[in-house]
């Protein structure tokens, strides 16, 4: 929009240039919008980010991290292996009990002590953890949580890798 021109009545001259009314209104509303819209969203994001710091903290002890990260799945990512992992997740391994059918982790578990179960749909968590770290957790439990070891008490190593292939599929949704 072009600025408005006004006549300078005393000087009879060219006048002064004023911004259009919509510009002045926009400049007045901008700080108000920031305070009432953008700032609460920004604060909510910061609170969520702070909460995620613990979620992203590794469960593998530092002295075992290098060895855990070096471990890779011996199984290829095939639809058959993912389906076997799904069957184990919902059945024998009973992962569904704490992590839920949708992998988001259940917040209300009677008798739960410690941190809530992981949300497997969290892309940041999926990117932060290697397959070897997740395998270490299945073998040793998750320190600081109620999750105990699953290998070899409940799952074979092959079954654990199948479950992890299915867990990884939550991050692709």
N, C-alpha and C positions, 0 to 999 in steps of 0.2 A: 504494500500500500504506500502511496505517496504521502509525505507529510502535509499537514494543513498549513495554509498561509493565512496570517491575520494582518489586518491593516494597523499600522501604528498611528493612532489618531493624533498624537501630538506632533509627530514628525511628518506625518503625511507621506511617509516614505514607503519603502518596500515591505515592511512588516517583518514579523519574526516567524520562524519555523517551529511548529509544535508537532509532537508525534500524534498520530491518530488516536482516537479514544480507545480503540481495541488494543493498541500497544500498551497504553497505560493500564488498562484492565488486566492484560496478561502479566505485566510486571508486578501488579499487586497480588494476583492470584498465585503466581509461581511459588513464593515462599509458603503460602498457606497450603498448597498442594503438597509441597515437600514435607511439611510438618505432619500433616494428617494422612498422607498416602505413602509416600516414598520412605519416610523415616520408620514407620512401624514395620514395613516390609523388610527394610534393611536390618532392623533390630531383631526381627524374628529369624532372619537368615543367620545372623551372628550367633544367636542362642542355639540354633540347630547345629551350626558348625562347631560350637564349643561342645555340645553333647556328642557329636560324632568323633571327637578326638579320642574318647575312650573306646569307641567301637573300632576305630582304626588302629588302636594300640595292639601290637602283636601279642599273641598268647604263647608263642614259643620262647623259651628262655634265650637271652642273648648269646650264651655260650654254645647253644645248639642251632642257632638260626642259620648259619652258613650251610650246615649239613642238611637241614630241613629244606632250605630253598633249592638245594642241588637235586632233590628227589623229583622225578617227573613220572607222570602216569605211564604205565606200560601198556595201557589200553587205548586203542584209537577211539576218537569221538565218532561213534556210529549211532544211528537211530536205535539199533538193537541194544547197545550198551547203555544208552541213556534210558531206554524203557526198562531195562533190568534194574538200573539205579532207582528209577521212579517206584517200581514195585517194592524194592527194599526200603526206600524212604517212607513209604506209606504202610509197610508191613513189618518184616523182621527187625529192621533197625529202629523202628518206631520214632523216627525223626519228626514225623508229623505231630506227635504229641506236644512238643515244645515249639517247633518252628512253624507249625501250621500247614494247612493244605496248600496255601499260596506262597509259602516260604518266607512270609513277612515277620515271623516270630510272634508268639502270643504274649500279651502283656499281663494277663491275669491268670497265673498258674498257682493254684493253692499249694502252699508249702515251699514255694520257690525261694531259695536263699541265694543272694548274690545278684549278678547282672542278668538282665533279660536275655533270652535267646536271640541270636543274630537274625537280622533281616537279610535274607539271601538275595532279595531284589535290589539291595543298595549297591548301585554301580561303583561308588567310591570304595566300598568294602571289597567288592569283587576284584577291583583293579589292584588293591593294596595287598591282598593275600595270594601267595603262590599255591599251586596244587600241593607242593611238598609240605607247606605249612599246614594246610588243611588236613593232609594225611597224618602229620605229626599229632594234630589235635585228636583225630579219631583213634590214634594209637595210644595217646597219653592222657587224654582228657583236656579240658580247657581250664587252665589255672585261673582261680578267682571266680569261677562260675560253678554251677551244679552239674555241668556236663562231665561225666566220667569217661574212661577209655572204652572203646567199642571193639578194638582189635586186640586179641583174638577171642574175647569173651562172647561177642555177639556176631561179629562179621569176620569173614576171611579178608585177607588183603585185597583179593580180586573184587570182592563185594564192596569193600570200602571205596575202591577206585570207581566202581560203577555208581555208587551213591554220589561221589564227588562230581562225576560227569553230569548227573541230574541236578545237583546243587548249582553247578555252573550255568545250567540252562535257565535258572531264575534270573540271572544277570543279563540275559539276552532278550528279556521280554520288555 
